[in-house]
Amino acid sequence: MNVLFEEDGAFKAGAVLADNNTSLQVELPSGKRSKVKATNVLLRFPAPGPGELLEHADRDAAEIDIDFLWEACPDSEFGFEEFAADYAGHKPSPTEATALLLRLHSAPMYFHRKGRGRFRKAPPDILQAALAGQEKKRQLALAIERMVAELKADALPAEFVAVLPQLLYKPDRNRPETKALEAACAETGLSTPRLLQRCGALADTHEYHLGRFLFEHFPHGTEYPPCAVPADRPELPVANVRAFSIDDAHTTEIDDAFSVTPLADGGMRVGIHIAAPGLGIALDSDLGRVARDRLSTVYMPGRKITMLPDAVVERFTLAEGKTVAAVSLYLDVAADLSLRGHETRLECVPVVANLRHHDIEPLFNEQTLADGLTDFSFGTELKRLWELATVLEAGRGQSANAPQRKDYNFVVDWQATTADGPGRVAIDERPRGSPLDKLVAELMIVANATWGALLRDAGVAALYRAQTVGKVRMTTAAAAHEGLGVDCYAWSSSPLRRFIDLVNQWQLIAHLRGEAPPFTAKSAEFLGILRDFELTYAAYADFQRGMERYWCLRWLRQEAESTATARVLRESLVRLEDLPLVLRVPSLPALDRGVRVRLNIEEIDLLDAECRARYVEQLAVETSDEGFSEDDAAE
């Protein structure tokens, strides 16, 4: 005797070796023996053999019309043997009954299982819905197959246009476009951006890198929601000073300006004037929410995304010819440049000049200071402030002769076009620590440290920038900043560019007016601002560094540079001498840090922002390591 039984969702047949009523010992055609529960047995038959039965039944089942079968079967639940008798018109043979069972089992949309060997036909509406779903899947599979073929033929499928950013930066693996793209990448061996570039979807590598950042941090675009520009504050007194700012040519958010008023005893009254958007923007206003959302201006070569709308920046920026609301810190400086005291005021400040680096640095630098300054506007004031800055620097325990790393100015001419797309870049070296840099930096340190201490001593919460054991962090505690040599340091000098500075300005304004500050040190909102700012500011800084790297590579291609000189950082890592670009050079031999080497630039990949360089030779050692520092000094 032979039996047909079900095991692990599959139908099997075998010869019975022993029948123990509740179970059977069965030998399969392969020779394997198996213990089968009697309840799993669907059919007992003397012939044909087990292997022959399944072979013939499989063949016959494929010829049964499933639609006819659905029409012919009863509406009520039925067993396969009884239905096989109706279907065949006679007592079915084991092969006929098994073929019908296999066909019923193969069509779960048409026949719902109700037990072992028992079925019920699917209701018409459910069957139609299932068939429609099956057809939809079939059409989807065909569409995916078509899209894969188009991608492999270097053509962009029409469906990709609307979802291209998502496919590039955050693919949804449930979408057919993603499935097609992944399949095409697997078959071609290309990465997603490389394949899409080949299909013409990435004509501009700059927009690809910028788009990744915008997709993550500005998913709704960089446009601002409708916001009313704050009105003027005529109730503030007007300072009797002639303020001037010092910035690069592209700065529009002019946060700080200075004034120098000579005193009769040979001393001077130095004004540090910080733009005061905190006087016109309320925390809970539309503008306040915009600043809270963005947290900082985003910088990159050739472009920037400001924290505040242009009209609002224009309202508060310390622009030449305007009298603008400011928070002013006045330093009472003796003739010997010692500080005798300070005072903070809320006032309107007349700004008489916006000095620009490119205009002033040729006239005001280390060489001209040593030789004697020529006569130019604000030359006397700049010299007095530089002398004060030198004293302030020494007072913080900083060495004026410490090595300074180079800074670089990136200027992108968007009207020009190169082989790599819109934009021609110029990268100019600018050593950090110039007299103008020192002047501005020291006065900003004084302002941020003084106001931080003022808020600390008054018990008013503030957000501080601290550094201990080399680690820089944001904190609500007035901790020391070891790198700057100050007891506390509260960012307050860039309220048009950083939300932290605006928050500290709100706190400072409330204290100066004798009002309750907007935040307490332990409020959830205050701590949330600190956390969000740290994460966002770090992400913006990473993006800026990445874009500077991109434009360095663009410059190398633009200038057709085939060789470069570099300094060794550590094993296989070098930094180019004329660009802020770090490269990994696998062919670099074991050399000491700082050794000068020559490289061959072999390949530049703007899509991955990578450069393949090969070591050529070691160059003569230079005695000066000026500008060679592995890390920027902490702020």
Buried (B, 14 or more C-beta within 10 A) or exposed (E): EBBBBBBEEEBBBBBBEEBEEEBBBBBBBEEEEBEBEEEBBBBBBEEBBBBBBBBBBBEBBEEBEBEEBBEEBEEEEBBBBEBBBBBBEEEBBBBBBBBBBBBBBEBEBBBBEEEEBBBBBBEEEEBEEBEEEEEEEEEEEEBBEEBBBBBBEEBBBEBBEEBBEBBBBEBEEEBBBBBBBBBBBEEBEBEBBBBBBBBEBBEBBBEBBBBBBBBEBBEEEEEBEEBEEBEEBEEBEEBEBBBBBBBEEEBBBBBBBBBBBEEEEEBBBBBBBBBBBBBBBBBEBBBBBBBBBBBBBBBBBBEBBBBBBEEBBBBBBBBBEBBBBBBBBBBBBBEEBEBEEBEBBBBBBBBBBBBBBEEBBEBBBEEBBEEEBEEBBBBEBBBBBBBBBBBBBEBBEBEEEEEBBBBBBBBBEEEEEBEBEBBBBEBEEBBBBBBBBBBBBBBBBBBBBBBBBBBBEEEBBBBBBBBEEEEEEBBBEBBBBBBBBBEBBBBBBBBBBBBBBBBBBBBBBBBBEEEEBBBEBEEEEBBEBBEBBBEBBEBBEEBBEBBBBBBBBBBBBBEEBEEBBBBBBEEBBBBBBBBBBBBBBEEBEEBEEEBBBBBBBEEBEBBEBEBBBBBBEEBEEEEEEEBBBEEEEEB
